[in-house]
Amino acid sequence: MRQIEFRGKLSHSKEWIHGNLIIANNGKPYIIPFEIFEPDGHHLIIDSDNPFWVDENTIGQFTGSFDINGNKIFEGDLVKYTSKDLDPTPATIVYSGTAFSTKCTILGDLGYIYGFDLEILGTVHEAV
């Protein structure tokens, strides 16, 4: 079973945070880090002076795959195929409605990410 994990940049500091995605009653997204859950998994330990509001444009879900260096691949990552038979043009990880795939502005949809050796170059949210 694949681990469900999200990441996003904190609104107030622009640093990345990983954990569970929650949408508040006011519609604002926040990510709660896994380490602040009580052992029973149902209760949270939250410091109200340190909210985990994230920029909704930076939210991405973990694909369940890792790159050739062992890094988790998230939606919004910029990657390249490492096979010499595939075009080295960087592509973006997107969710296509049924599965994660790559999309390249030059080549269009390149296909599903599973079964290929990918290397993360950065994210669409940061200069590479």
Helices and strands as residue ranges (DSSP letters): E 6-9, E 16-23, E 29-32, G 34-36, G 56-58, E 60-66, E 72-74, E 77-81, E 91-95, E 100-104, E 108-112, E 118-123
